[in-house]
Amino acid sequence: MNCFCCSLHKKKPKIKDQPIDSPNAQIMSAGVYHNGTGCDTALQNLLDSLDQVCEKVDTPVEDHLFLTQLLQNKNLQSLITVHNKINSQCVQPTYQDVNRLARDVKDLLSSNNCKESAELKEILERPHVKALFQAHDQIARKDFLPALPDVPFEVEEDDESVKVVQLIKNTEPLGATIKIDEASDAVVVSRIVRGSVADRSGLINVGDELREVNGVRVKGKSPLDILAILQCREGTITFKLVPGVPPKHAPSDQVRANFCYDPMNDTLNPKPDSGLAYRRGDVLHIVSRQDPDWWQAHLDNDLRIGIIPSPSLLKKRIHNFQNGNLYKNNETNLNNYIDPDAKDISVYEEVALLHPVPGRYRPIVLIGAPGIGRNELKQKLISYDPVHYKTTIPHTSRMPKSWEEEGKEYYFVSREIMEQGIRDGKFVEYGEYKGNLYGTSLESVFTIVRSGRVCILNPHPQALKLLCTAELKPYVIFVKPPPFELLKETRNNAQSSFDENYSRGFTDKELQDIIDNSWHIERVYGYRFNATLANEEINKSFKELLTVVKRVETEPDWAPTHWVLDACY
């Protein structure tokens, strides 16, 4: 403002005598600037030069009067005062990469086991603190969105608002897809590839109506004709667009996939090379939901962005599954992944980071086929720290034996009470043996959790329906077998539990049954698994299990969003 005003101001113009009722008389009477606390020199110079400038550009009297009144407006004067005050402070950031500094601090804290270090590390890992650091770094580096270019003077002033966007065309594709709206015959932007030229400009959005390209009207032209216009032009390309209605985005930016996807095997994918392949259980960061059928996302540990099918598109495909497979590869057939107790499972589950709560530990649930070694792993974990790790005491309807104590080996209740509890959904799992009922109650799980210990369970997979709730927030580990030959080698000295009359080694058929049952469990219930552990050798597997369990107690992990929002934890 200073340079502009000084170049205009040479000397204060002389104002000729005017009739009192003339417009210039009003201008003359408004020719002094005050801000209540003193005048701003630059604004006063601009006001003094206004008459001379208006005469040179032949400004109408009404416009001259408007500018004078605007420059003397008290609100404008106050804004300029605040602006000058802020600029005079010249606050400069002392560090432009606080995120890196925080990571260095956390690395130092990891080597210190004191309580204060753990508390500070937990604070630095909170999402809000990380977001604060990220915002600070963006402001410090002045990493702002690009500004909208000036609109050329020749833009027509239609009834609708129009924006003019200029992009520099090089060998890189623009990254925007267009379609013809059947109702209005308008050319509409249907998709923008994340990270492309169009996306980086921040000026072209999905839903914008394309009116002109380099001055050529495109309404009535086919997409191929418009593409020809773009291909034959290098350098600056000018688009005239009518802004569309911004789409409503889903509340969560992270989802967990409940099925596998390979774009190269999807014949309906419009751009397989731009597709993103992922496995079931992978966390996807959604970066664009603008296209109703094809979202854009990247994996949690990979920033490469690709397109994935949207939930609405997948639901249409699932509805038609009975007529044939969706993909060439059966790995991506959702029929193989449906839990019979969860037919309404979503293809993508919204997730958020669940942070550990001191003194309130997530139950560890070991899922696997009979004979895979879950019980051995559970017992080794409890023996490692019997104070910290506990398992539930089962209920039974049989009479206690002479040496058994209530609440030590079992909780002894009547058959009527157990049957009523089963009907009320109070038992995680239950069964009948020699005419007596046995079962694990939900309340026994909550009792261990409320006591500040880690509850270790190895139930039947069907129990996950009752365990996987926002109140318990379990961490489910799938214990899977190694390949057949390795399984046979490591189980040579193991004893089979399939025949209760005598103990013996596993037969080849029993080992194959373990592999087949594991395959079925993973197919049907895998969407509930948080981790997978291959039980090749029991001691090695225990060390891996212990590492996972300790990580769950100290590090945040992806969990369903409604678990994170639940106040019970």
PAVEXVEX-324560 format. One line per 5 residues: their letters; for each residue x, y, z of C-alpha. Coordinates in Angstrom, 3 decimals. Each point is the difference from the previous one (the first is absolute). Example, Ala and Ser with C-alpha at 12.3 -4.5 7.8 and 13.67 -1.06 7.14 Angstrom:
2
as) 12.300/-4.500/7.800 | 1.370/3.440/-0.660 .
***
This chain:
569
mncfc) 0.000/0.000/0.000 | 2.827/2.379/0.770 | 1.600/-0.261/-3.470 | -3.323/0.327/-1.773 | -1.028/3.069/1.961 .
cslhk) 3.345/1.746/-0.310 | 0.005/-0.406/-3.763 | -3.380/1.678/-0.216 | 0.597/2.795/2.453 | 1.925/2.970/-1.360 .
kkpki) -1.734/2.922/1.561 | -3.313/0.729/1.542 | -2.371/1.080/-2.798 | -1.767/3.313/0.059 | -3.757/-0.257/0.244 .
kdqpi) -1.910/2.572/-1.980 | -2.984/1.800/1.426 | -3.152/-2.077/-0.521 | -3.668/0.689/0.705 | -0.930/-1.363/3.372 .
dspna) -2.501/-2.419/-1.513 | 2.424/-1.461/-2.564 | 1.391/-3.556/0.387 | 3.548/1.310/0.214 | -1.024/2.032/3.035 .
qimsa) -0.745/-3.268/1.791 | 3.354/-1.360/-1.063 | 1.796/3.104/1.194 | -1.660/-0.172/3.396 | 1.150/-3.618/0.350 .
gvyhn) 3.600/0.670/-0.913 | 1.612/-0.513/3.409 | 0.918/-3.407/1.451 | 0.013/-0.726/3.722 | 0.276/-3.302/1.839 .
gtgcd) -0.722/1.282/3.470 | 3.559/-0.467/1.209 | 1.904/1.634/-2.816 | 0.049/-0.357/-3.756 | 1.586/-2.704/-2.130 .
talqn) 2.442/1.776/-2.306 | -0.463/-2.295/-2.990 | -3.777/0.148/0.136 | 0.067/3.786/0.449 | 2.267/0.332/-3.059 .
lldsl) -2.369/-2.160/-2.022 | -2.947/2.096/1.087 | 1.838/3.227/-0.860 | 0.838/-1.318/-3.480 | -3.477/-1.319/-0.714 .
dqvce) -1.210/3.109/-1.872 | 2.990/0.002/-2.323 | -0.264/-3.725/-0.730 | -3.724/0.171/-0.708 | 0.501/2.868/-2.449 .
kvdtp) 2.655/-1.942/-1.962 | -2.184/-3.115/-0.441 | -3.197/2.008/-0.529 | -1.746/-1.496/3.023 | -3.749/0.695/0.364 .
vedhl) -0.924/2.262/2.881 | -1.968/-2.767/1.707 | 3.033/-2.312/0.013 | 2.212/2.820/1.266 | -2.396/0.575/2.872 .
fltql) -0.192/-3.714/0.782 | 3.798/-0.364/0.195 | 0.297/3.034/2.251 | -2.631/-1.294/2.401 | 1.580/-3.462/-0.029 .
lqnkn) 3.445/1.324/0.915 | -1.519/1.979/2.877 | -2.048/-2.901/1.322 | 0.791/-0.568/3.684 | -0.078/-3.789/-0.365 .
lqsli) 2.597/0.146/-2.771 | 2.150/2.320/2.080 | -0.146/-2.411/2.951 | 0.947/-2.951/-2.204 | 3.007/1.866/-1.375 .
tvhnk) 1.082/0.903/3.528 | -0.178/-3.656/1.066 | 1.792/-1.086/-3.197 | 2.852/2.437/0.584 | 0.258/-1.032/3.640 .
insqc) 0.298/-3.699/-0.882 | 2.519/0.607/-2.776 | 2.151/2.145/2.261 | 0.526/-2.907/2.415 | 1.801/-2.147/-2.639 .
vqpty) -0.341/-3.288/1.909 | 2.268/-2.646/-1.550 | -0.111/-3.749/0.759 | 3.046/-1.286/1.846 | -0.382/-3.485/-1.497 .
qdvnr) -1.759/-1.136/-3.179 | -0.092/-3.777/0.574 | -1.533/-0.638/3.410 | -1.210/-3.435/-1.144 | 3.582/-1.165/-0.450 .
lardv) 0.989/1.539/3.321 | -2.851/-1.877/1.708 | 1.145/-3.281/-1.551 | 3.534/0.589/1.270 | -1.334/0.700/3.481 .
kdlls) -2.075/-3.210/-0.041 | 3.070/-1.992/-1.037 | 1.883/1.403/2.987 | -2.924/-0.745/2.316 | -0.135/-3.633/-1.167 .
snnck) 3.331/-0.667/1.696 | -1.272/1.400/3.310 | -2.409/-2.155/2.019 | -1.083/2.588/2.555 | -3.663/0.893/0.459 .
esael) 0.443/3.598/-1.152 | 1.624/-1.086/-3.277 | -2.847/-2.405/-0.741 | -2.563/2.716/0.728 | 1.748/2.536/-2.246 .
keile) 0.302/-2.566/-2.793 | -3.724/-0.754/0.278 | -0.797/3.724/-0.262 | 2.179/0.403/-3.108 | -1.808/-2.926/-1.661 .
rphvk) -3.477/1.443/0.480 | -1.754/0.796/-3.307 | -0.830/3.575/1.009 | 3.607/0.741/0.939 | 1.241/-1.471/-3.291 .
alfqa) -2.546/2.105/-1.882 | 1.198/3.101/1.876 | 3.610/-0.690/-1.010 | -1.030/-0.567/-3.610 | -1.960/3.265/-0.101 .
hdqia) 2.962/1.865/1.524 | 2.394/-1.362/-2.627 | -2.340/0.873/-2.878 | -0.347/3.571/1.254 | 3.723/0.319/0.707 .
rkdfl) 0.867/-1.158/-3.529 | -2.850/2.067/-1.475 | -1.261/-3.166/-1.641 | -3.322/1.474/-1.044 | -2.404/-0.890/-2.785 .
palpd) 0.632/1.712/-3.357 | -1.830/3.260/-0.564 | -2.660/0.312/-2.673 | 1.451/1.802/-3.053 | -1.384/3.335/-1.078 .
vpfev) -3.057/-0.210/-2.232 | 0.688/1.427/-3.476 | -1.884/3.168/-0.914 | -1.714/-1.689/-2.941 | -1.973/-2.430/2.209 .
eedde) -3.710/0.414/-0.616 | -2.178/0.891/2.933 | -2.763/-2.620/-0.196 | -2.749/-0.559/2.503 | 2.028/-2.934/1.403 .
svkvv) 3.337/0.425/1.742 | 2.845/-1.039/-2.289 | 3.607/-0.740/0.879 | 2.891/0.058/-2.433 | 2.868/-2.403/0.661 .
qlikn) 3.335/0.093/-1.806 | 2.302/-3.031/0.137 | 3.403/-0.562/-1.581 | -0.145/-3.101/-2.188 | 3.084/-2.204/-0.259 .
teplg) 0.540/-3.700/-0.570 | -1.827/-0.848/3.244 | -3.742/-0.780/-0.404 | -2.396/2.518/1.510 | -1.600/-2.747/2.103 .
atiki) -3.657/0.993/-0.480 | -2.803/-2.111/-1.482 | -3.125/1.493/-1.576 | -3.436/-1.362/-0.834 | -3.152/1.233/-1.745 .
deasd) -2.936/0.647/2.316 | -2.960/-1.738/-1.639 | -2.578/2.355/1.479 | 1.598/3.352/-0.928 | 2.471/-1.076/-2.726 .
avvvs) 2.655/1.885/1.986 | 3.656/-1.077/0.148 | 0.766/-0.770/3.653 | 3.230/-0.894/1.814 | -0.635/-3.524/1.340 .
rivrg) 3.329/-0.922/1.587 | 3.306/1.585/0.993 | 3.014/-2.207/0.622 | 1.615/0.823/3.325 | 3.441/1.577/-0.442 .
svadr) -0.554/0.860/-3.669 | 0.445/3.434/-1.607 | -3.712/0.749/0.356 | -0.010/-1.118/3.630 | 3.132/1.955/0.951 .
sglin) -1.488/3.176/-1.439 | -2.838/-0.178/2.513 | -2.195/1.841/-2.512 | -1.842/-2.774/-1.832 | -2.485/-2.084/1.974 .
vgdel) -2.259/-2.952/-0.683 | -3.407/1.270/-1.091 | 1.313/3.132/-1.740 | -1.644/0.647/-3.369 | 2.496/0.583/-2.812 .
revng) -1.143/2.834/-2.303 | 3.076/0.872/-2.075 | 3.527/-1.233/-0.738 | 2.305/2.688/-1.406 | -3.005/2.059/-1.063 .
vrvkg) -1.713/-2.919/-1.792 | -3.473/-0.851/1.301 | -0.277/-3.701/0.853 | -3.721/-0.461/0.562 | -1.327/-2.381/-2.617 .
kspld) 3.438/-1.468/-0.694 | 0.924/-3.577/0.832 | 2.721/-0.813/2.567 | 2.249/-1.116/-2.885 | -0.388/3.396/-1.707 .
ilail) 0.922/1.762/3.245 | 2.972/-2.315/0.447 | 1.188/0.923/-3.498 | -0.066/3.687/0.960 | 2.187/-0.701/3.022 .
qcreg) 2.466/-2.213/-1.855 | 0.730/2.468/-2.769 | 0.908/2.797/2.386 | 3.176/0.480/2.019 | 0.839/2.640/2.562 .
titfk) -2.800/1.788/1.831 | -3.495/-1.508/-0.135 | -2.909/2.165/1.111 | -3.168/-1.605/1.349 | -3.244/1.822/0.620 .
lvpgv) -2.052/-1.874/2.602 | -3.194/0.397/1.980 | 0.669/-1.181/3.583 | -1.920/-3.101/1.018 | -1.488/-0.921/3.355 .
ppkha) 2.760/-1.411/2.249 | -0.662/-3.656/0.922 | -0.677/-1.093/3.544 | 2.845/-2.102/1.341 | -0.250/-2.891/2.394 .
psdqv) 0.996/0.736/3.608 | 3.020/-2.294/0.122 | 3.145/0.120/-2.163 | 1.285/-3.446/1.023 | -1.676/-3.321/-0.716 .
ranfc) 0.973/-3.647/0.382 | -0.656/-2.240/-2.982 | -2.061/-3.109/0.691 | 0.955/-1.675/-3.272 | 2.884/-0.251/-2.456 .
ydpmn) 0.178/2.012/-3.202 | 2.202/-0.206/-3.093 | -0.740/2.669/-2.652 | 1.760/-2.022/-2.699 | -2.622/-2.751/0.423 .
dtlnp) -2.922/2.429/0.023 | -1.352/0.324/-3.542 | -2.283/2.873/1.063 | 2.806/2.209/1.294 | 0.267/2.968/-2.414 .
kpdsg) 3.738/0.430/0.699 | 1.560/-3.251/1.295 | 3.501/1.492/-0.163 | -1.153/2.752/2.377 | -1.716/-2.451/2.336 .
layrr) 1.128/-0.820/3.526 | 0.365/-3.654/0.995 | -0.478/-0.947/3.648 | -0.613/-2.958/2.278 | -2.768/-0.503/2.488 .
gdvlh) 0.868/1.691/3.277 | 2.054/2.750/-1.658 | -0.699/3.545/1.221 | -0.751/2.391/-2.852 | 0.235/3.786/0.235 .
ivsrq) -2.754/1.459/-2.174 | 1.109/3.196/-1.746 | -2.976/0.515/-2.330 | -3.629/-1.165/-0.021 | -1.104/2.326/-2.765 .
dpdww) -0.741/-2.751/-2.512 | -3.022/-2.056/1.169 | 1.457/-3.253/-1.395 | 3.771/0.381/0.301 | 1.760/1.425/3.040 .
qahld) 3.671/0.966/0.264 | 2.102/-1.319/2.865 | 3.438/-1.121/1.131 | 1.155/-2.701/2.396 | 0.978/0.829/3.566 .
ndlri) 3.682/-0.680/-0.682 | 0.117/1.132/-3.645 | -0.782/3.504/-1.274 | -0.599/-1.104/-3.602 | -3.576/0.975/-0.882 .
giips) -2.279/-2.198/-2.095 | -3.691/-0.490/-0.710 | -2.129/-2.571/1.845 | -3.656/-1.036/-0.399 | -2.382/1.955/2.218 .
psllk) -2.347/-1.759/2.458 | -3.046/0.844/-2.121 | 1.591/-1.609/-3.062 | 1.018/-3.089/1.961 | -3.485/-0.402/1.460 .
krihn) -1.397/-0.080/-3.522 | 2.488/-2.725/-0.870 | -0.685/-2.012/3.143 | -3.694/0.085/-0.870 | 0.807/-1.717/-3.298 .
fqngn) 2.378/-2.605/1.430 | -2.473/-2.840/-0.445 | 0.316/0.377/-3.773 | 3.761/-0.636/0.005 | 3.313/1.089/1.424 .
lyknn) 0.893/3.674/0.022 | 3.662/-0.419/-0.811 | 2.178/-2.437/-1.867 | 1.899/-0.674/3.200 | -2.007/-1.762/2.705 .
etnln) 2.116/1.786/2.610 | -2.220/3.037/-0.486 | -3.353/-1.786/0.171 | -1.861/1.374/2.985 | -2.071/-3.195/0.287 .
nyidp) 3.070/-1.642/1.511 | 0.247/2.661/2.720 | -3.489/0.239/1.447 | -0.475/-0.945/3.636 | -3.349/-1.867/0.201 .
dakdi) -0.805/2.065/3.099 | 0.893/3.324/-1.678 | -1.687/0.169/-3.393 | -0.238/3.783/0.264 | 3.788/0.461/0.273 .
svyee) 1.223/3.115/-1.781 | 2.608/-0.296/-2.743 | 1.945/2.842/1.626 | -0.020/0.600/3.744 | 0.702/3.493/1.294 .
vallh) 2.939/-0.079/2.396 | 1.920/2.390/2.225 | 3.019/-0.285/2.264 | -0.878/-1.496/3.372 | 2.528/1.131/2.598 .
pvpgr) 0.865/-2.173/3.012 | -1.591/0.939/3.304 | 2.205/-0.661/3.064 | -1.615/-2.572/2.274 | -2.664/-0.966/-2.565 .
yrpiv) 1.463/-2.635/-2.304 | -1.575/-1.504/-3.087 | -0.780/-3.748/0.240 | 2.282/-2.182/-2.135 | -2.025/-2.548/-1.981 .
ligap) 1.825/-2.934/-1.630 | -1.963/-1.476/-2.900 | 0.984/-3.108/-1.923 | -0.799/-3.575/-0.917 | -0.058/-2.766/2.658 .
gigrn) 3.474/-1.446/0.463 | 1.865/3.075/-1.249 | 1.420/0.793/3.472 | -2.100/2.921/1.251 | -0.392/-1.457/3.484 .
elkqk) 3.761/-0.540/0.328 | 0.656/3.604/-1.004 | -2.600/1.238/2.482 | 1.506/-2.021/2.859 | 3.550/1.166/-0.795 .
lisyd) -1.171/3.623/-0.019 | -1.731/-0.350/3.366 | 3.028/-1.815/1.481 | 2.263/2.798/-1.238 | -1.813/2.542/2.218 .
pvhyk) -2.891/-1.554/1.972 | -0.772/3.300/1.722 | -0.396/1.977/-3.225 | -1.541/-2.654/-2.261 | -3.152/-1.860/1.043 .
ttiph) -2.541/-2.280/-1.603 | -3.637/-0.503/0.888 | -1.382/-2.620/2.368 | -2.733/-1.994/-1.782 | -3.524/-0.701/1.240 .
tsrmp) -1.462/-3.503/0.190 | -3.306/-1.584/0.932 | 1.566/-3.180/1.453 | 0.429/-0.608/3.688 | 3.388/0.922/1.503 .
kswee) 2.410/-2.787/0.862 | 1.330/-0.359/3.521 | 3.286/1.809/-0.653 | -1.419/2.801/-2.168 | -0.574/3.504/1.361 .
egkey) -2.584/2.483/-1.197 | 1.595/2.645/-2.233 | 3.330/-1.817/-0.264 | -0.485/-2.753/-2.573 | -3.605/0.848/-0.913 .
yfvsr) -3.006/2.056/0.946 | -2.665/-2.571/0.869 | -3.569/1.003/-0.880 | -3.213/-1.848/-0.750 | -0.855/-1.095/-3.524 .
eimeq) -3.054/2.290/0.014 | 2.138/3.067/0.746 | 2.492/-0.889/-2.741 | -2.733/-0.632/-2.570 | -1.602/3.349/0.829 .
girdg) 3.377/1.752/-0.293 | 0.591/-1.636/-3.389 | -3.387/1.198/-1.245 | 0.796/3.518/1.242 | 3.340/0.072/-1.874 .
kfvey) 2.068/0.121/3.184 | 2.400/-2.770/-1.042 | 2.795/0.512/-2.517 | 0.027/-3.712/-0.796 | -1.536/-3.127/1.490 .
geykg) -0.329/-3.728/-0.585 | -1.267/-3.213/1.539 | 2.162/-2.904/1.153 | -1.351/-3.172/1.620 | -3.317/1.683/0.721 .
nlygt) 1.513/3.094/1.644 | 0.253/3.535/-1.377 | 3.314/1.876/-0.097 | 0.505/3.592/-1.089 | 1.882/3.300/0.253 .
slesv) -2.050/2.971/1.146 | 0.383/3.537/-1.299 | -0.002/1.307/3.559 | 3.123/-2.032/0.831 | 1.799/1.751/-2.875 .
ftivr) -1.108/3.437/1.224 | 1.105/-0.879/3.539 | 3.594/-0.572/-1.141 | 0.006/3.165/-2.136 | -1.327/2.119/2.874 .
sgrvc) 2.681/-1.424/2.312 | 2.734/1.571/-2.145 | 1.283/-3.298/-1.427 | 0.223/-1.375/-3.529 | -2.639/-2.631/-0.712 .
ilnph) 1.283/-2.859/-2.212 | -2.620/-2.043/-1.876 | 0.078/-2.784/-2.576 | -3.681/-0.495/-0.900 | -1.767/-1.449/-3.021 .
pqalk) -0.112/2.490/-2.916 | -3.769/0.342/0.388 | 0.628/1.685/3.360 | 1.429/3.037/-1.816 | -3.548/1.201/-0.652 .
llcta) -0.488/0.650/3.735 | 3.585/0.996/0.792 | 0.589/2.594/-2.739 | -1.862/2.893/1.601 | 0.799/3.606/0.855 .
elkpy) -0.154/-0.895/3.705 | 2.762/-2.640/-0.155 | 2.035/1.109/-3.045 | 1.875/-3.337/-0.313 | 3.173/-0.524/-1.999 .
vifvk) -0.464/-3.136/-2.106 | 3.044/-2.065/-1.026 | -0.407/-2.780/-2.536 | 2.319/-2.951/0.676 | 0.575/-1.727/-3.322 .
pppfe) 1.988/-3.134/-0.882 | 3.206/-0.070/-2.044 | 0.163/-1.998/-3.270 | -0.828/-3.707/0.328 | 3.571/-1.354/0.045 .
llket) 1.145/2.485/2.634 | -3.160/-0.612/2.025 | 0.650/-3.744/-0.085 | 3.640/0.456/0.993 | -0.737/2.271/2.966 .
rnnaq) -2.891/-2.179/1.221 | 1.856/-3.333/-0.009 | 0.350/0.099/3.772 | -3.431/1.539/0.588 | -2.944/-2.055/1.184 .
ssfde) -3.368/-0.114/-1.722 | -3.119/0.954/1.934 | -2.378/-1.304/-2.636 | -0.261/-3.429/1.648 | -0.798/0.147/3.703 .
nysrg) 0.763/-3.677/0.654 | 3.744/0.226/-0.477 | 2.717/2.478/-0.845 | 1.912/-0.284/-3.245 | 1.655/2.134/-2.636 .
ftdke) -1.966/1.894/-2.644 | -0.887/-1.914/-3.143 | 0.446/1.553/-3.438 | -3.762/0.311/-0.321 | -0.294/1.860/3.304 .
lqdii) 2.779/2.363/-1.012 | -1.719/0.649/-3.321 | -3.269/0.592/1.876 | 1.762/2.677/2.068 | 1.119/1.746/-3.196 .
dnswh) -3.437/-0.309/-1.622 | -1.822/1.249/3.106 | 2.411/2.916/0.299 | -0.627/0.926/-3.632 | -3.762/-0.021/0.615 .
iervy) 0.252/2.056/3.215 | 2.180/2.614/-1.674 | -2.384/0.231/-2.959 | -3.135/0.416/2.084 | 1.180/1.959/3.046 .
gyrfn) 3.157/1.691/-1.279 | -1.592/3.448/-0.157 | 0.057/0.026/3.813 | 3.721/-0.845/0.329 | 2.497/2.634/1.131 .
atlan) 3.133/-2.110/-0.431 | 1.104/-3.402/-1.301 | 2.529/-2.286/1.690 | 1.419/-3.084/-1.745 | 0.601/-2.633/2.700 .
eeink) 3.052/-1.734/-1.452 | 1.837/-0.704/3.263 | -1.624/0.653/3.372 | 2.852/1.919/1.679 | 0.606/2.187/-3.025 .
sfkel) -3.732/0.617/-0.367 | -0.276/0.953/3.673 | 2.691/2.668/-0.369 | -1.843/1.434/-2.991 | -3.287/-0.096/1.929 .
ltvvk) 1.559/1.770/2.978 | 1.330/2.740/-2.292 | -3.444/0.533/-1.516 | -1.749/0.048/3.389 | 2.417/2.561/1.456 .
rvete) -0.415/2.182/-3.087 | -3.790/-0.044/0.459 | 0.464/1.244/3.565 | 2.257/2.922/-0.948 | -0.689/1.071/-3.601 .
pdwap) -3.125/1.257/-1.793 | -1.670/-2.337/-2.459 | -2.691/0.294/-2.652 | -3.446/-0.913/1.328 | -3.619/0.596/-1.077 .
thwvl) -0.851/3.674/0.340 | -2.933/-0.636/2.340 | 2.379/-1.841/2.347 | 2.225/3.062/0.191 | -2.948/2.323/0.612 .
dacy) -1.484/-2.231/2.700 | 0.465/1.539/3.446 | 0.176/-3.346/1.812 | 3.717/-0.385/-0.671 .
***
